[in-house]
């Protein structure tokens, strides 16, 4: 039986050595002798490390001290100079009295393990860098909707969101969204694809295409969801522009059709008036022709505003003189509509920096909108439009107020939208959109207050110090400055 145990000792696929209290090696198996030579009787630190003194944190010394097994990782040097990384395990050998008289040390070669660990570390590092540098927004969310991990693009756009709920980060909401694709993944385990409009930390709205997928644990359970969001804002802008062009063509076609019908009616009255020698019929028909020609002119100028941009030409504008010019240009139409168009200048407003033609066109559009609002109001008389100019630092204010038909909340919220018009076929839906665009490019704003049946008040604010908006690159072509 002793020979069998000796055979086991000799054939163990590791280095086995037995040490006495002075750290001399008193026995070793054949693998030990093969790689470290016949070194029995020599100190272990000389044999294994080529040292002249004991090693720090020696597991053999620790086992002699406390009588229990110890484990550590060491690097041994063979007689051939090869370095071997090993996992060391020590165990006490006791005499009949239970005293530790020797320590057996087992060294297991873990070079392959360490190589695999290094490869795993490198793979994890590459995956970590890939996760960080992917040019889209990636987040990992738990079943409680809390963001557990996020990549660099996500953090730069939405802020340090770890530990926050996804709906508060993406949507600035205080409660979960009605439809949550991440929760759908937790529910059915299937990949979800969807499009969302999210808001960055600085308030910018971003169109994203999102893909959510499950992350499973070792038991196959879904423990988290990974969400990858790709910014498609520019694509949506392009699609919006193409849609806008289609709407523009449709709007123009529909508008021209109505105007041609009006011209046909006017020409018919003129021709039949001449044929029947009825001057009043000729006059009526000619007024129809003039009115529709003016509408065509207005439509063409609106299209020019929308279709063509030009660089801003910033100059000092005499606010009172510009407002007077705008009022004068609308007097004929106001007279035709039997309403009052007046100007009120508070003190001496002075000058404001801006593009004179663009500002004039903006105010003309708003004044014409007010005139149309009065014309559409058939419930009362005594309609009036008042244009007020005053200096309210840091702004120059142009207020256009009417007592026309007014607007409900839905209309107020849409009036600056492209192609929105409450005038039916007589409007293109470009005028107020263009006016708002001009104000924005000059660093200003347009505020609206209105109630149905009571009229509307537009307040244009332009900065007294030139500060074009961050969207400014060019201003709408102002051929309509001829108005």
FINUMI-568472 format. One record per residue (C-alpha): residue in three letters; x, y, z. Coordinates in steps of 0.25 Angstrom, whole numbers. Layout:
! residues N
> resn, u, v, w
> ALA, X, Y, Z
...
This chain:
! residues 483
> resn, u, v, w
> UNK, 0, 0, 0
> UNK, 12, 9, 3
> UNK, 17, 7, -11
> UNK, 4, 10, -17
> UNK, 3, 24, -9
> UNK, 17, 27, -14
> UNK, 13, 24, -28
> UNK, 1, 34, -27
> UNK, 11, 44, -21
> UNK, 21, 42, -32
> UNK, 11, 43, -44
> UNK, 3, 55, -39
> UNK, 2, 65, -51
> UNK, 7, 76, -43
> UNK, 19, 80, -35
> UNK, 19, 73, -21
> UNK, 29, 76, -10
> UNK, 30, 74, 5
> UNK, 37, 85, 14
> UNK, 42, 84, 28
> UNK, 41, 96, 38
> UNK, 54, 102, 32
> UNK, 48, 102, 18
> UNK, 57, 91, 13
> UNK, 51, 82, 2
> UNK, 51, 68, 8
> UNK, 44, 61, -3
> UNK, 38, 64, -17
> UNK, 31, 57, -28
> UNK, 37, 53, -42
> UNK, 31, 66, -49
> UNK, 38, 74, -38
> UNK, 51, 67, -40
> UNK, 50, 68, -55
> UNK, 48, 83, -55
> UNK, 56, 87, -43
> UNK, 67, 76, -42
> UNK, 71, 68, -30
> UNK, 70, 79, -20
> UNK, 66, 71, -8
> UNK, 71, 78, 5
> UNK, 72, 91, -1
> UNK, 63, 103, 3
> UNK, 50, 105, -5
> UNK, 53, 119, -8
> UNK, 66, 116, -14
> UNK, 60, 104, -22
> UNK, 48, 111, -27
> UNK, 52, 126, -28
> UNK, 67, 126, -28
> UNK, 66, 135, -15
> UNK, 76, 136, -4
> UNK, 65, 139, 7
> UNK, 51, 134, 10
> UNK, 40, 140, 2
> UNK, 30, 150, 7
> UNK, 16, 144, 9
> UNK, 21, 130, 8
> UNK, 9, 120, 9
> UNK, 18, 109, 15
> UNK, 22, 119, 26
> UNK, 8, 122, 28
> UNK, 4, 108, 30
> UNK, 15, 105, 40
> UNK, 10, 117, 47
> UNK, -5, 114, 48
> UNK, -6, 99, 44
> UNK, -16, 101, 33
> UNK, -16, 101, 18
> UNK, -12, 114, 10
> UNK, -13, 117, -5
> UNK, -6, 128, -14
> UNK, -1, 130, -27
> UNK, 14, 130, -30
> UNK, 24, 130, -41
> UNK, 35, 119, -41
> UNK, 47, 118, -49
> UNK, 52, 105, -54
> UNK, 66, 100, -55
> UNK, 65, 104, -70
> UNK, 61, 118, -67
> UNK, 47, 116, -71
> UNK, 37, 124, -63
> UNK, 24, 116, -59
> UNK, 12, 123, -53
> UNK, 6, 114, -42
> UNK, -5, 113, -32
> UNK, 0, 109, -19
> UNK, -7, 100, -9
> UNK, -1, 96, 5
> UNK, -5, 86, 15
> UNK, 1, 82, 28
> UNK, 7, 69, 31
> UNK, 5, 65, 46
> UNK, 11, 55, 56
> UNK, 4, 46, 65
> UNK, 3, 58, 75
> UNK, -4, 67, 65
> UNK, 8, 76, 63
> UNK, 11, 81, 49
> UNK, 25, 75, 46
> UNK, 25, 77, 31
> UNK, 17, 84, 20
> UNK, 13, 79, 6
> UNK, 13, 89, -5
> UNK, 6, 86, -18
> UNK, 9, 96, -30
> UNK, -2, 95, -41
> UNK, 3, 100, -54
> UNK, -7, 111, -58
> UNK, 0, 117, -70
> UNK, -11, 113, -79
> UNK, -22, 118, -70
> UNK, -15, 131, -69
> UNK, -13, 132, -84
> UNK, -28, 130, -85
> UNK, -31, 140, -74
> UNK, -22, 150, -82
> UNK, -30, 147, -95
> UNK, -43, 149, -88
> UNK, -38, 162, -82
> UNK, -34, 167, -95
> UNK, -47, 163, -101
> UNK, -55, 169, -90
> UNK, -46, 182, -92
> UNK, -49, 182, -107
> UNK, -64, 180, -105
> UNK, -64, 191, -94
> UNK, -57, 200, -104
> UNK, -67, 196, -115
> UNK, -79, 199, -105
> UNK, -73, 212, -102
> UNK, -70, 217, -116
> UNK, -82, 212, -124
> UNK, -87, 224, -131
> UNK, -101, 223, -126
> UNK, -108, 223, -112
> UNK, -107, 210, -104
> UNK, -113, 208, -90
> UNK, -116, 195, -82
> UNK, -129, 196, -74
> UNK, -134, 187, -62
> UNK, -148, 183, -60
> UNK, -150, 195, -51
> UNK, -147, 204, -64
> UNK, -134, 209, -57
> UNK, -122, 211, -66
> UNK, -111, 202, -61
> UNK, -101, 205, -72
> UNK, -99, 215, -83
> UNK, -89, 218, -94
> UNK, -81, 231, -96
> UNK, -90, 236, -107
> UNK, -102, 234, -98
> UNK, -96, 241, -86
> UNK, -91, 253, -95
> UNK, -105, 255, -100
> UNK, -114, 251, -89
> UNK, -105, 254, -77
> UNK, -100, 244, -66
> UNK, -112, 236, -66
> UNK, -108, 224, -58
> UNK, -118, 221, -47
> UNK, -129, 229, -53
> UNK, -142, 224, -60
> UNK, -141, 224, -75
> UNK, -154, 232, -76
> UNK, -148, 243, -68
> UNK, -135, 243, -76
> UNK, -142, 241, -90
> UNK, -155, 249, -89
> UNK, -153, 258, -76
> UNK, -165, 251, -71
> UNK, -169, 249, -56
> UNK, -176, 236, -59
> UNK, -174, 224, -69
> UNK, -178, 225, -83
> UNK, -192, 218, -88
> UNK, -184, 209, -97
> UNK, -170, 204, -93
> UNK, -163, 195, -103
> UNK, -153, 191, -92
> UNK, -165, 186, -83
> UNK, -170, 178, -96
> UNK, -156, 171, -97
> UNK, -157, 167, -82
> UNK, -172, 162, -85
> UNK, -169, 154, -97
> UNK, -154, 153, -99
> UNK, -155, 157, -113
> UNK, -146, 168, -120
> UNK, -154, 181, -122
> UNK, -152, 192, -132
> UNK, -159, 205, -131
> UNK, -157, 220, -134
> UNK, -157, 231, -123
> UNK, -156, 246, -121
> UNK, -146, 248, -109
> UNK, -141, 260, -103
> UNK, -126, 263, -100
> UNK, -121, 268, -87
> UNK, -120, 282, -93
> UNK, -135, 281, -98
> UNK, -132, 278, -113
> UNK, -142, 268, -119
> UNK, -136, 256, -126
> UNK, -143, 246, -135
> UNK, -137, 232, -132
> UNK, -139, 218, -137
> UNK, -138, 209, -125
> UNK, -136, 194, -124
> UNK, -138, 187, -111
> UNK, -133, 173, -108
> UNK, -133, 164, -96
> UNK, -120, 161, -88
> UNK, -121, 147, -81
> UNK, -114, 142, -69
> UNK, -108, 128, -67
> UNK, -121, 122, -64
> UNK, -127, 127, -77
> UNK, -136, 138, -70
> UNK, -137, 152, -75
> UNK, -129, 161, -65
> UNK, -128, 174, -73
> UNK, -131, 180, -87
> UNK, -121, 186, -96
> UNK, -126, 198, -104
> UNK, -119, 204, -116
> UNK, -124, 217, -122
> UNK, -119, 223, -135
> UNK, -121, 237, -138
> UNK, -129, 239, -151
> UNK, -133, 254, -149
> UNK, -126, 258, -162
> UNK, -133, 247, -169
> UNK, -147, 252, -163
> UNK, -143, 266, -167
> UNK, -141, 262, -181
> UNK, -154, 254, -181
> UNK, -161, 266, -175
> UNK, -155, 275, -186
> UNK, -159, 266, -197
> UNK, -173, 265, -191
> UNK, -173, 280, -190
> UNK, -170, 282, -204
> UNK, -181, 272, -208
> UNK, -191, 280, -199
> UNK, -186, 293, -205
> UNK, -189, 288, -219
> UNK, -202, 283, -215
> UNK, -205, 296, -207
> UNK, -201, 305, -219
> UNK, -209, 297, -229
> UNK, -221, 297, -220
> UNK, -219, 312, -218
> UNK, -217, 315, -233
> UNK, -229, 308, -237
> UNK, -238, 316, -228
> UNK, -231, 329, -232
> UNK, -233, 325, -247
> UNK, -248, 323, -244
> UNK, -248, 337, -238
> UNK, -241, 343, -250
> UNK, -251, 336, -260
> UNK, -263, 341, -252
> UNK, -257, 355, -252
> UNK, -254, 355, -267
> UNK, -267, 349, -270
> UNK, -274, 361, -263
> UNK, -264, 371, -271
> UNK, -267, 365, -284
> UNK, -282, 364, -282
> UNK, -282, 378, -276
> UNK, -276, 383, -289
> UNK, -285, 375, -298
> UNK, -298, 380, -291
> UNK, -292, 394, -288
> UNK, -294, 392, -273
> UNK, -282, 400, -267
> UNK, -286, 396, -253
> UNK, -284, 381, -257
> UNK, -270, 385, -263
> UNK, -266, 392, -250
> UNK, -271, 380, -242
> UNK, -263, 370, -251
> UNK, -251, 379, -251
> UNK, -251, 379, -236
> UNK, -251, 364, -236
> UNK, -239, 363, -246
> UNK, -231, 373, -237
> UNK, -234, 366, -224
> UNK, -230, 352, -230
> UNK, -217, 358, -237
> UNK, -214, 364, -223
> UNK, -216, 350, -217
> UNK, -207, 344, -228
> UNK, -196, 354, -225
> UNK, -197, 351, -210
> UNK, -196, 336, -213
> UNK, -184, 338, -222
> UNK, -177, 346, -211
> UNK, -180, 336, -200
> UNK, -174, 325, -209
> UNK, -161, 333, -211
> UNK, -160, 335, -196
> UNK, -161, 320, -194
> UNK, -153, 315, -206
> UNK, -141, 325, -206
> UNK, -131, 329, -195
> UNK, -121, 340, -194
> UNK, -111, 345, -185
> UNK, -115, 355, -174
> UNK, -112, 369, -176
> UNK, -111, 375, -162
> UNK, -113, 390, -162
> UNK, -119, 400, -152
> UNK, -134, 401, -154
> UNK, -142, 414, -150
> UNK, -154, 406, -143
> UNK, -164, 417, -144
> UNK, -161, 420, -159
> UNK, -162, 406, -163
> UNK, -175, 404, -155
> UNK, -181, 416, -162
> UNK, -177, 410, -176
> UNK, -184, 397, -172
> UNK, -196, 404, -168
> UNK, -196, 413, -181
> UNK, -195, 400, -190
> UNK, -207, 394, -183
> UNK, -216, 407, -184
> UNK, -222, 404, -197
> UNK, -227, 390, -193
> UNK, -232, 395, -180
> UNK, -240, 405, -187
> UNK, -246, 395, -197
> UNK, -250, 387, -185
> UNK, -256, 399, -178
> UNK, -247, 398, -165
> UNK, -237, 406, -158
> UNK, -222, 404, -159
> UNK, -214, 413, -149
> UNK, -200, 415, -144
> UNK, -197, 418, -129
> UNK, -182, 421, -126
> UNK, -178, 422, -111
> UNK, -168, 433, -109
> UNK, -156, 432, -118
> UNK, -153, 417, -120
> UNK, -140, 420, -127
> UNK, -133, 409, -136
> UNK, -132, 394, -135
> UNK, -122, 385, -142
> UNK, -127, 376, -153
> UNK, -130, 373, -168
> UNK, -139, 385, -172
> UNK, -146, 377, -183
> UNK, -148, 364, -175
> UNK, -153, 372, -163
> UNK, -163, 380, -172
> UNK, -167, 367, -179
> UNK, -170, 361, -166
> UNK, -178, 372, -161
> UNK, -186, 373, -174
> UNK, -190, 358, -173
> UNK, -195, 360, -159
> UNK, -203, 373, -162
> UNK, -209, 366, -174
> UNK, -213, 354, -165
> UNK, -220, 364, -155
> UNK, -227, 371, -167
> UNK, -232, 357, -172
> UNK, -236, 354, -157
> UNK, -245, 367, -157
> UNK, -251, 364, -171
> UNK, -255, 350, -166
> UNK, -262, 355, -154
> UNK, -277, 357, -158
> UNK, -282, 358, -144
> UNK, -278, 372, -141
> UNK, -275, 386, -147
> UNK, -264, 396, -145
> UNK, -252, 388, -148
> UNK, -239, 393, -146
> UNK, -224, 389, -146
> UNK, -214, 397, -138
> UNK, -199, 396, -140
> UNK, -191, 400, -127
> UNK, -176, 402, -126
> UNK, -169, 404, -113
> UNK, -155, 402, -107
> UNK, -155, 392, -95
> UNK, -140, 389, -93
> UNK, -134, 379, -96
> UNK, -145, 379, -107
> UNK, -151, 387, -118
> UNK, -166, 383, -118
> UNK, -175, 384, -130
> UNK, -190, 380, -126
> UNK, -201, 378, -136
> UNK, -214, 377, -130
> UNK, -228, 375, -136
> UNK, -242, 373, -132
> UNK, -245, 363, -142
> UNK, -250, 348, -142
> UNK, -239, 343, -132
> UNK, -234, 329, -130
> UNK, -236, 318, -121
> UNK, -225, 310, -114
> UNK, -223, 300, -125
> UNK, -222, 311, -136
> UNK, -212, 319, -128
> UNK, -203, 307, -126
> UNK, -203, 304, -141
> UNK, -202, 318, -147
> UNK, -187, 318, -149
> UNK, -187, 304, -155
> UNK, -183, 302, -169
> UNK, -195, 301, -179
> UNK, -205, 304, -167
> UNK, -216, 314, -172
> UNK, -230, 318, -166
> UNK, -233, 325, -179
> UNK, -237, 313, -188
> UNK, -233, 315, -202
> UNK, -229, 329, -201
> UNK, -217, 326, -192
> UNK, -204, 318, -195
> UNK, -200, 316, -180
> UNK, -187, 322, -182
> UNK, -188, 336, -177
> UNK, -188, 335, -162
> UNK, -178, 323, -163
> UNK, -169, 332, -171
> UNK, -171, 343, -161
> UNK, -167, 334, -149
> UNK, -155, 329, -157
> UNK, -150, 344, -159
> UNK, -152, 347, -144
> UNK, -144, 335, -140
> UNK, -133, 338, -150
> UNK, -131, 352, -144
> UNK, -131, 346, -130
> UNK, -145, 351, -126
> UNK, -159, 345, -124
> UNK, -173, 346, -127
> UNK, -184, 344, -116
> UNK, -198, 343, -119
> UNK, -211, 346, -110
> UNK, -224, 343, -116
> UNK, -238, 339, -112
> UNK, -250, 335, -121
> UNK, -259, 347, -125
> UNK, -250, 357, -117
> UNK, -238, 359, -127
> UNK, -223, 356, -126
> UNK, -210, 363, -122
> UNK, -197, 359, -128
> UNK, -184, 364, -121
> UNK, -171, 364, -129
> UNK, -159, 366, -120
> UNK, -145, 369, -127
> UNK, -133, 370, -118
> UNK, -127, 384, -117
> UNK, -113, 377, -118
> UNK, -111, 369, -130
> UNK, -111, 354, -127
> UNK, -116, 345, -138
> UNK, -121, 332, -134
> UNK, -113, 319, -134
> UNK, -121, 315, -146
> UNK, -117, 327, -154
> UNK, -109, 325, -166
> UNK, -118, 333, -176
> UNK, -131, 340, -176
> UNK, -143, 338, -186
> UNK, -142, 345, -199
> UNK, -149, 358, -197
> UNK, -154, 361, -211
> UNK, -167, 363, -203
> UNK, -160, 376, -198
> UNK, -167, 382, -210
> UNK, -180, 381, -203
